[in-house]
């Protein structure tokens, strides 16, 4: 597509091409700087262009969020194509990097918390992203992950299963057949994006099967997630992402905020400093209430002018956190809005407020109790060996995350004699598609790397006096990878 002529900007080169838009690099004349201009393909009607303008106005007001690509300008070119002028972020971005080599767990967690902050901010302003994927996470000049393309696919009328703008590999099942207005659809796509960065390819792509759109959609609808085999990825992280990618929307975290808190819990488990959730809340209630901030969360009330074209659309469905036991209920864990932390003064049994002296007495007793408990917690008991476990001091306990049912550990037996031995493993209630991770060790092993197979036996030749040991784990769709079996060893003779 030819770049449009935009007054005040000089075309430099093509940055990228997408399903419904192209991105060009331009040189802005005043102030002088390089910018990225995303140009929607021609063919949008007047109503779609008006909605595009309205949504661009909202996102421009929120684009000073630290994890959202700054928007400088929006408009319609002389040939009728809508465009967005944004900060130019030079490559490589995560979309190019993760296909070459999966990203480190620590970086993926940091990206996840920051992008969750951006998604939550958009949701509180009434905007669904609808197209979260690795390609829409850019990297600033200083290495900061930035989310882009909020709602663009929907405002140009390309929604639904047959939409040109639908990114199937990261789309939730409900979006494959109909347009979704639920924030948990964005939660799914964010989790699918993080899973991709960890595994090195889209979450439902397989090496031994077709990866056309029809095959991917079938796996997405059935929840047949490709197993993640990384020894450095803790089971808690895999559980969080699998839960957020549940086929049943009710099983997912109720908001991007909750998903971000769960990712922070994994950071704390790994003894990493949790990345702070920074949310800008444009809801009317947030402007007049105290915001529940803590060391892990910062919520800033902001005043945003919501254009009528955006305000009149169906509002994003935001489930109440009180309806879901996996969502946090403490201060600072707000999913759908903030509430005041002020409490009424203590009451007498007859309903009248206590006098000043009585309240002072209660305060002194409470302070003594708190001091005693705090000292006990800091000092610990003489036999306390819990240092280095649990959450970091000063942090809240981890948010409860209901784990997926863990796959059962296989039982390994051995048979044979001399130099030829056969290991056999079984598991309760075998299922189609079960895959096993086989790890050999010992001085008689030439290839100690883990191997993956659907077979349930392994025959080995063992040199006289050498030892070969085996451990097996089960990897099953819909469940986490099991623990490794106990070592089973043989000695050649």
MOVENFEN-V57269 format. One record per residue. N is the residue number from 1. PHI is phi in whole degrees, 0 to 359 (* if undefined). Layout:
BEGIN
[[N PHI] [N PHI]]
END
This chain:
BEGIN
[[1 *] [2 287] [3 290] [4 284] [5 272] [6 237] [7 303] [8 90] [9 226] [10 243] [11 297] [12 248] [13 197] [14 274] [15 266] [16 192] [17 239] [18 235] [19 291] [20 229] [21 201] [22 236] [23 242] [24 239] [25 261] [26 237] [27 257] [28 281] [29 282] [30 213] [31 289] [32 287] [33 190] [34 268] [35 227] [36 256] [37 241] [38 267] [39 244] [40 287] [41 294] [42 292] [43 117] [44 285] [45 276] [46 297] [47 296] [48 293] [49 294] [50 293] [51 294] [52 299] [53 300] [54 298] [55 290] [56 297] [57 297] [58 294] [59 292] [60 297] [61 287] [62 262] [63 284] [64 276] [65 297] [66 296] [67 240] [68 238] [69 299] [70 298] [71 254] [72 265] [73 195] [74 215] [75 182] [76 232] [77 288] [78 297] [79 264] [80 87] [81 259] [82 285] [83 217] [84 236] [85 261] [86 230] [87 298] [88 276] [89 249] [90 290] [91 288] [92 275] [93 254] [94 299] [95 296] [96 276] [97 284] [98 289] [99 287] [100 281] [101 205] [102 305] [103 284] [104 295] [105 302] [106 299] [107 291] [108 296] [109 296] [110 297] [111 299] [112 300] [113 293] [114 293] [115 289] [116 300] [117 299] [118 294] [119 294] [120 298] [121 299] [122 296] [123 298] [124 290] [125 267] [126 87] [127 240] [128 266] [129 281] [130 75] [131 213] [132 285] [133 198] [134 304] [135 294] [136 260] [137 248] [138 267] [139 234] [140 290] [141 302] [142 261] [143 82] [144 273] [145 290] [146 229] [147 272] [148 227] [149 66] [150 288] [151 64] [152 294] [153 299] [154 282] [155 286] [156 264] [157 82] [158 254] [159 236] [160 97] [161 295] [162 268] [163 290] [164 292] [165 274] [166 283] [167 264] [168 302] [169 302] [170 241] [171 270] [172 287] [173 304] [174 293] [175 275] [176 285] [177 243] [178 203] [179 283] [180 252] [181 248] [182 265] [183 298] [184 289] [185 291] [186 293] [187 301] [188 301] [189 296] [190 295] [191 297] [192 297] [193 295] [194 296] [195 299] [196 297] [197 295] [198 278] [199 265] [200 93] [201 196] [202 305] [203 294] [204 249] [205 280] [206 230] [207 283] [208 253] [209 209] [210 299] [211 236] [212 287] [213 300] [214 296] [215 293] [216 297] [217 297] [218 297] [219 293] [220 298] [221 293] [222 265] [223 72] [224 274] [225 286] [226 294] [227 300] [228 262] [229 251] [230 223] [231 295] [232 271] [233 268] [234 294] [235 305] [236 297] [237 292] [238 298] [239 297] [240 299] [241 291] [242 296] [243 298] [244 291] [245 254] [246 298] [247 297] [248 279] [249 297] [250 291] [251 272] [252 278] [253 304] [254 285] [255 200] [256 294] [257 300] [258 295] [259 299] [260 299] [261 295] [262 293] [263 293] [264 298] [265 299] [266 293] [267 301] [268 295] [269 301] [270 274] [271 63] [272 256] [273 291] [274 293] [275 293] [276 283] [277 281] [278 242] [279 240] [280 257] [281 255] [282 259] [283 290] [284 303] [285 291] [286 289] [287 288] [288 247] [289 236] [290 289] [291 265] [292 278] [293 264] [294 211] [295 295] [296 255] [297 222] [298 228] [299 247] [300 252] [301 292] [302 227] [303 258] [304 237] [305 275] [306 268] [307 299] [308 300] [309 297] [310 273] [311 297] [312 278] [313 286] [314 302] [315 290] [316 301] [317 284] [318 240] [319 300] [320 288] [321 294] [322 291] [323 270] [324 227] [325 289] [326 277] [327 274] [328 286] [329 237] [330 270] [331 301] [332 93] [333 247] [334 272] [335 256] [336 234] [337 151] [338 255] [339 230] [340 290] [341 266] [342 287] [343 239] [344 290] [345 295] [346 303] [347 245] [348 286] [349 297] [350 273] [351 98] [352 275] [353 298] [354 291] [355 288] [356 298] [357 297] [358 296] [359 292] [360 296] [361 297] [362 297] [363 297] [364 296] [365 298] [366 297] [367 297] [368 297] [369 296] [370 298] [371 298] [372 295] [373 295] [374 299] [375 297] [376 297] [377 293] [378 288] [379 284] [380 77] [381 272] [382 304] [383 262] [384 290] [385 242] [386 268] [387 297] [388 88] [389 246] [390 75] [391 278] [392 294] [393 298] [394 94] [395 261] [396 289] [397 299] [398 299] [399 294] [400 292] [401 237] [402 287] [403 286] [404 290] [405 297] [406 287] [407 298] [408 289] [409 284] [410 296] [411 254] [412 254] [413 234] [414 228] [415 208] [416 128] [417 196] [418 65] [419 259] [420 240] [421 228] [422 234] [423 263] [424 231] [425 229] [426 225] [427 215] [428 291] [429 50] [430 299] [431 233] [432 296] [433 93] [434 301] [435 228] [436 240] [437 264] [438 247] [439 236] [440 260] [441 212] [442 114] [443 286] [444 262] [445 254] [446 265] [447 232] [448 279] [449 291] [450 295] [451 236] [452 240] [453 206] [454 264] [455 290] [456 244] [457 220] [458 213] [459 258] [460 230] [461 257] [462 241] [463 294] [464 304] [465 81] [466 273] [467 241] [468 231] [469 242] [470 226] [471 227] [472 229] [473 234] [474 260] [475 246] [476 229] [477 302] [478 86] [479 224] [480 286] [481 293] [482 287] [483 288] [484 293] [485 291] [486 297] [487 296] [488 243] [489 239] [490 225] [491 237] [492 288] [493 214]]
END
